[in-house]
Amino acid sequence: MGIRLPSVLLNAKQILKVQAMSAKNHSDVPKGYIAVYVGEIQRKRFVVPISYLKHPSFQALLNRSEEEFGFCHPMGGLTIPCREDAFVNLTSRLHRS
């Protein structure tokens, strides 16, 4: 009997695997980080620690991303459909915690 992981963590692992296979994104992202593209219309690239994937607030963004894009992300990395200022606010709070 194995340990059952929450579906959000499984989805995050699948996204990381796909991103790791993309040489374009992998070459300039340090180990332990992930590149994400954020924005509702125009996307801006951010590099954030993988540890953020555990936080419920970030998982909510991952769920939104999955609903909108599935696992086919048009930018070649994880695309998160939210306002840039909201993302910066969230990551600032996560960085302080």
C-alpha positions as CSV (number, residue, x, y, z in Angstrom):
1,M,0.0,0.0,0.0
2,G,1.6,3.3,-1.1
3,I,1.2,6.8,0.0
4,R,-1.4,8.7,-1.9
5,L,-0.4,12.3,-2.7
6,P,-3.0,15.1,-3.2
7,S,-3.9,15.6,-6.8
8,V,-2.4,19.2,-6.8
9,L,1.0,17.8,-5.8
10,L,0.8,15.2,-8.5
11,N,-0.1,17.9,-11.1
12,A,2.8,20.0,-9.9
13,K,5.2,17.1,-10.3
14,Q,3.9,16.5,-13.8
15,I,4.3,20.2,-14.7
16,L,7.9,20.1,-13.3
17,K,8.7,17.0,-15.3
18,V,7.4,18.6,-18.6
19,Q,9.3,21.8,-17.8
20,A,12.5,19.9,-17.1
21,M,12.3,18.3,-20.5
22,S,12.2,21.8,-22.1
23,A,15.9,22.8,-22.7
24,K,14.8,26.4,-23.5
25,N,13.6,26.9,-19.9
26,H,15.9,24.5,-18.1
27,S,19.2,26.3,-19.1
28,D,18.7,29.4,-17.1
29,V,16.6,28.2,-14.2
30,P,18.6,27.3,-11.1
31,K,18.1,24.0,-9.4
32,G,15.3,24.2,-6.9
33,Y,13.4,26.8,-8.8
34,I,10.7,26.9,-11.5
35,A,10.0,29.4,-14.3
36,V,6.4,30.6,-14.5
37,Y,4.7,33.0,-16.9
38,V,2.2,35.2,-15.3
39,G,-0.4,37.6,-16.7
40,E,-3.9,37.6,-18.0
41,I,-3.0,39.0,-21.5
42,Q,0.7,39.7,-21.7
43,R,2.8,37.3,-19.8
44,K,5.9,38.1,-17.7
45,R,8.4,35.4,-16.7
46,F,9.3,34.8,-13.0
47,V,11.6,32.3,-11.4
48,V,10.3,31.1,-8.1
49,P,11.4,28.5,-5.5
50,I,9.8,25.0,-6.0
51,S,8.9,25.2,-2.2
52,Y,6.1,27.7,-3.2
53,L,4.3,24.7,-4.8
54,K,3.4,23.4,-1.3
55,H,1.5,26.5,-0.2
56,P,-2.3,26.5,-0.5
57,S,-2.4,29.9,-2.1
58,F,0.0,28.9,-4.8
59,Q,-1.8,25.6,-5.3
60,A,-5.0,27.6,-6.0
61,L,-3.1,29.3,-8.8
62,L,-2.0,25.9,-10.1
63,N,-5.6,24.7,-10.1
64,R,-6.6,27.8,-12.2
65,S,-3.7,27.1,-14.5
66,E,-4.8,23.5,-15.0
67,E,-8.4,24.5,-15.6
68,E,-7.4,27.0,-18.3
69,F,-4.4,25.3,-20.0
70,G,-4.4,21.7,-18.8
71,F,-0.8,20.5,-19.2
72,C,-0.3,22.3,-22.5
73,H,1.4,25.6,-21.6
74,P,1.8,28.0,-24.6
75,M,4.9,29.7,-23.2
76,G,6.9,26.5,-22.8
77,G,6.8,26.8,-19.0
78,L,4.1,26.9,-16.4
79,T,1.6,29.6,-17.4
80,I,-0.5,31.1,-14.6
81,P,-3.5,33.1,-15.6
82,C,-3.6,35.9,-13.0
83,R,-2.8,39.6,-12.7
84,E,1.0,40.2,-12.3
85,D,0.5,42.4,-9.3
86,A,-1.5,39.7,-7.5
87,F,1.2,37.2,-8.2
88,V,3.9,39.5,-6.9
89,N,1.9,40.2,-3.8
90,L,1.5,36.4,-3.2
91,T,5.1,35.6,-3.8
92,S,6.2,38.4,-1.5
93,R,4.0,37.0,1.3
94,L,5.4,33.5,0.7
95,H,9.0,34.8,0.7
96,R,8.4,36.4,4.1
97,S,6.9,33.3,5.7
